[in-house]
Amino acid sequence: MAISGSGKERRTEKPIAVVGTGLAGLSTALGLAALGVATMLIGPRTGTAQASRDTRSTALFGPSVDFVRRLGIMEALEPPPVPLRGLRLVDATGGLFRAPEVLFQASEVGADAFGMNFENGPLLMALADEAAGMPVIEWIDATALSIEAGESVVRIDMSNGESLSASLVIGADGERSLCRKGAGIRERSWVYPQVAIAARFSHRRPHDGISTELHRRAGPLTTVPLAGHASSLVWVERPERAEVLLALDDRTFAQELQSALASALGDVLAVGPRASFPLSGVTAEVLGARRVALVGEAAHRLPPIGAQGLNLGLRDAAWLADLVADAVADGADPGAPHVLRAYDAARRTDVLSRTAVVDTLNRSLIADWLPADLARSAGLAALKTIGPLRRLFMREGMGPGGRLPRLMQPVERSVSVSES
């Protein structure tokens, strides 16, 4: 995209810019700051009203939780995140070949919990407050209007009338990423005939730290533990059914939810504000090119199955922080082609494999196709009965095997990031 040329050129000694101030952008800027790398952060300042409107929560697994701990915001989270001690998968498709119910428990792999469930609003505010107080982060409260990626710099036009140049731009600006388009990175995108409803609700029975995922013909219905007798909800439905559910009063919606859960959590006592979003998928052809690196939904977007979305985005942030910090420490160009190629190589297998698994599972649910039902049933039966396969599945669900980036290494193994 071309720059108009009008406006004031901003001069800066910070050659790296992060575009986007959602969870992925803030985490990336803070990850770089934790490794001593100065950045510009471009995007609107997060407000309490904005954060309070987010009805979702996010289950973060072990390495992602360690990343959040290293950013120093755990004590600021209120309410605090809730440990996830188990995951229950239930086949509620009503198909001929019904898969057995499977319960995975963290104790099977020697862990107290698979991870923790964070409410998105408090997590966003804690990240924003931390970023606002970081001397090495210059937060520019403006929106990027256009991106022009060149051989030596990337130029950005902003809504405040200024433009700036950076040697590396990190696009954390969502599935319709301006940064991705400005770098000329192609993407594969698709839509599902589904809408997700997100809310929180209270219930009579304790959840015991167990998340439940009902696999239904319309899509998954997932409950994830919150503090006390409360859980977050992601209820995927066909658009016409979702429209009906969203129009219900709170009491009737609670009754519908209780019925859909077969009273697994007892009576549904109260339901908070509901929000909805259509389901879609995006995969970038490469995760970095022409001095632009992509993180989070600018690089990949998945349906809400298995809590893979933000965990993938945080692994993007942690790996990119590692590679950029090493380049800066060596006096090298952080936006050089070899840095972006290394980033793409570090993330490609993880992103593509999890995208394929989540997409295949979601499509198998809505297809109502006998061979797909049989394959899904056989796979879950194997996970239920074969111990080594169960444990491998649980470990890989928490994160890919192999070396971890510095910011995701277990906190208890070292005192500080620099020693990890």
ABEGO torsion letter per residue (X at the ends): XBBAGBEBBBBBABABBBBEABAAAAAAAAAAAAAGBBBBBBEBBBBAAAAAABABBBBBBAAAAAAAAAAGAAAABOBBBBBBABBBBBBAAGBABBBBBBBBBAAAAGBABAEBBBBAAAAAAAAAAAAAABAABBBBBBBBABBBBBAABBBBBBAAGBBBBBABBBBAAEAABAAAAAAGBBBBBBBBBBBBBBBBBBBABBAGGBBBBBBBAAEBBBBBBBBEBBBBBBBBBBAAAAAAAAABBAAAAAAAAAAAAGGAAEBBABBBBBBBBBBBBBBBABABBGGBBBBEAAABBBBBBGGAAAAAAAAAAAAAAAAAAAAAAAGBBAABAAAAAAAAAAAAAAAAAAAAAAAAAAAAAAAGBAAAAAAAAAAAAAAAABAAAAAAAAAAAAEBBEBBBAAABBAAABABAAAX
